[in-house]
Amino acid sequence: MLVMAPVHAQTGSETLYNVFSLSSEASADVDNDLMIASLVVQQEDKDPAVLADKVNSTMAWAVDLLRPYSTLKVKTRDYQTYPRYDTSQSRRLIGWRATQTLQLETDDFEVAGKAIQTLQEKLQVQGIRLTVKPATRKAAADDLIDEALNAFKERARLIQKNMGASAFKVLEVNVQSDQGNGPMFNARAEMADVMRSSAVAEPVVEAGTSQVSVQVYGRVQLD
C-alpha cells in the first residue's frame, strides 16, 4: 500500500514544504501454537437449588478430571441462570435454566483433544480458537519490522526519483503491528437437553497459521 500526498507542515515557527505521507506493510504466516477451547454445562430444573447443585457437581467433575493434565490451563467462567416460561399467552414460569463455561488454554493440542473428548460426556463444546501466543506474535512482528521499514524507505526513494528531488529526509515514522486472531471453530451449544455419549469422537484440529503483519506510517521531506 502506498499513500503519497504532498503537504505543507507547520513545525513550531517553521513551515515545511515538499512533505509526503506514505505507508508500507510486511506480513508473514505464523504457525498457531495456542488453543483456547470453551465447553459449557447446561442444566434445567424447577428448583433453583437443585439446578445449582446439578451445574456445580458437573463442573466439579470436569475440573477433577482435568487435574492430571498438567499442560492445560483451566478456569471456569460465566455462571448464568435464566427463567423458563411456557409458550402459552400467560407466560407461566415453569422452571430455570443454568449454564457455566469451562475454558481450556494450552499449546499441547494432542492432550487437549483427548481431554475434550472425555469432557463431552457431560459438557458441550462451545468453541475452539487456534491462535498465536503473544510472545510468538511479538517475535514474528519484530522480525518483520526491518522488512517494513526497508519497504518504507524504498517507496520514499521512488517518490524522490519521480519528483526529481536530490534526497529525502524522514520526518516521522509510526510502526504498528496487528492484533489479529486465529480461526474459531464453533460448535453452538443448544439450550436444551441433549443425548450425551461416552463414545463422542475426539475433535479433529489442524493447527494452521495466522497472519502477523507490521504497518509503517510516516512522512518524508524532499530536498
C-alpha positions in Angstrom: 0.0 0.0 0.0 1.3 3.4 -0.9 -0.2 6.7 0.2 1.5 9.7 -1.3 0.4 13.2 -0.7 2.5 16.4 -0.7 1.7 18.6 2.3 2.8 21.8 3.9 3.6 21.1 7.5 4.0 23.6 10.3 6.6 22.8 12.9 6.9 25.4 15.6 7.6 28.6 13.7 9.0 26.8 10.7 6.9 25.8 7.6 8.0 22.6 5.9 7.4 22.1 2.2 7.6 19.1 -0.1 6.4 16.8 2.6 4.9 13.4 1.5 2.9 10.9 3.6 3.3 7.2 2.8 3.0 3.8 4.3 4.2 0.2 3.9 3.5 -3.2 5.3 5.2 -6.5 5.8 3.4 -9.8 6.7 4.1 -13.5 7.3 2.1 -16.6 8.1 3.0 -17.9 11.6 2.1 -21.4 12.9 -0.7 -21.3 15.5 0.7 -22.5 18.8 -2.2 -21.8 21.2 -5.6 -23.4 21.6 -8.4 -21.8 23.6 -11.4 -24.1 24.0 -14.7 -23.3 25.7 -17.1 -26.0 26.9 -20.4 -25.4 28.6 -22.5 -27.1 31.3 -26.3 -26.7 30.7 -29.0 -27.9 33.0 -32.7 -27.3 33.7 -34.8 -27.8 36.8 -37.9 -26.4 38.5 -36.0 -25.9 41.8 -33.2 -23.3 41.6 -31.3 -25.0 44.5 -31.4 -28.4 42.7 -30.4 -26.7 39.5 -27.3 -25.1 41.1 -26.3 -28.4 42.5 -26.5 -30.0 39.1 -24.3 -27.4 37.5 -21.8 -27.3 40.4 -21.4 -31.1 40.5 -20.9 -31.4 36.8 -18.3 -28.6 36.8 -16.6 -30.2 39.8 -16.4 -33.5 37.8 -14.9 -31.7 34.9 -12.3 -29.8 36.9 -11.3 -33.0 38.8 -11.0 -34.9 35.5 -8.6 -32.3 34.2 -6.2 -32.2 37.2 -3.8 -34.8 35.7 -3.4 -32.8 32.6 -0.5 -30.5 33.6 -0.3 -28.8 30.2 -3.8 -27.5 30.4 -4.6 -24.1 31.9 -8.2 -24.4 33.3 -10.6 -21.8 34.5 -14.4 -21.6 35.0 -16.4 -18.6 33.7 -19.8 -17.1 33.2 -22.3 -18.8 35.6 -25.7 -17.6 34.4 -29.3 -18.5 35.4 -32.4 -17.9 33.2 -36.1 -18.3 33.9 -38.1 -20.7 31.7 -41.7 -19.9 30.7 -44.3 -21.9 28.9 -45.4 -21.0 25.4 -48.9 -20.0 26.4 -50.2 -16.5 26.5 -50.0 -16.4 30.2 -46.2 -16.9 30.1 -46.2 -19.0 33.3 -42.9 -19.7 34.9 -42.1 -23.4 34.6 -38.5 -23.6 35.7 -35.0 -22.4 35.5 -32.0 -23.0 33.2 -28.4 -22.5 34.2 -25.1 -22.6 32.2 -21.5 -22.3 33.1 -18.4 -22.2 30.9 -15.2 -24.1 31.3 -12.2 -22.7 29.4 -9.0 -24.6 28.5 -5.9 -22.9 27.2 -2.9 -24.9 26.0 -0.1 -25.4 23.4 -0.5 -29.1 23.7 -3.1 -29.8 21.0 -2.9 -33.6 21.3 -3.6 -33.6 25.0 -6.3 -31.0 24.6 -8.1 -33.2 22.0 -8.2 -36.2 24.4 -9.4 -34.1 27.3 -12.1 -32.5 25.2 -13.2 -35.9 24.0 -13.7 -37.1 27.6 -15.3 -33.9 28.8 -18.0 -34.2 26.1 -19.5 -37.0 28.2 -21.2 -34.2 30.3 -20.3 -30.9 28.6 -20.8 -29.5 25.2 -18.1 -27.8 23.1 -19.0 -24.2 22.6 -15.9 -23.1 20.5 -12.3 -23.8 19.8 -10.0 -21.0 18.8 -6.5 -21.6 17.4 -4.2 -18.6 17.5 -0.6 -17.5 18.1 0.9 -16.9 21.6 1.5 -13.3 22.4 5.3 -14.0 22.7 5.4 -15.8 19.4 3.4 -13.0 17.7 5.8 -10.3 19.1 8.8 -12.2 17.9 7.4 -12.6 14.4 6.4 -8.9 14.4 9.9 -7.9 15.5 11.3 -9.9 12.6 9.1 -8.0 10.1 10.0 -4.5 11.3 13.2 -4.4 9.2 11.3 -5.6 6.1 8.5 -3.0 6.6 11.0 -0.1 7.3 13.0 -1.1 4.2 9.9 -1.0 2.1 9.0 2.4 3.6 12.5 3.8 2.6 12.3 2.2 -0.9 9.0 3.9 -1.5 10.4 7.1 -0.3 13.2 6.7 -2.9 10.5 6.1 -5.6 8.8 9.4 -4.6 12.2 11.2 -4.6 13.0 9.9 -8.1 9.6 10.6 -9.5 9.6 14.2 -8.1 13.2 14.8 -9.3 14.5 15.5 -5.8 18.1 15.1 -4.8 17.4 13.4 -1.5 14.7 12.8 1.2 14.6 13.2 4.9 12.4 11.1 7.2 10.4 13.4 9.4 8.4 10.8 11.4 7.7 7.1 11.4 5.0 5.2 13.2 5.3 1.4 13.5 2.3 -0.7 14.3 1.7 -4.5 14.5 -1.7 -6.2 14.1 -3.6 -7.9 16.9 -5.3 -10.5 14.7 -6.7 -13.8 16.0 -6.6 -17.3 14.5 -9.6 -19.2 13.2 -12.5 -20.1 15.5 -14.2 -23.4 15.2 -17.7 -23.1 16.6 -19.9 -25.8 18.0 -23.1 -24.0 19.0 -24.4 -25.3 22.3 -28.2 -25.7 22.0 -30.1 -24.7 25.1 -31.9 -27.9 25.5 -31.4 -31.4 26.9 -29.2 -33.5 24.5 -28.2 -37.1 24.4 -24.6 -37.4 25.5 -22.4 -40.5 25.0 -19.0 -41.6 26.2 -18.4 -42.6 22.5 -18.1 -39.0 21.4 -15.2 -38.7 18.9 -12.1 -36.7 19.7 -12.2 -33.4 17.8 -10.0 -33.2 14.7 -8.0 -30.0 14.9 -5.4 -28.8 12.4 -3.2 -26.0 13.9 -3.0 -24.0 10.7 -1.5 -20.5 10.6 -2.3 -16.9 11.5 -1.1 -13.8 9.6 1.1 -11.4 11.5 1.7 -8.0 9.9 3.6 -4.8 10.6 2.5 -1.5 9.2 4.7 1.6 8.9 3.2 5.1 8.5 5.3 8.2 8.2 6.3 11.4 6.4 9.3 12.3 4.4 10.5 15.7 3.1 12.2 16.0 -0.3 15.2 18.2 -0.8 
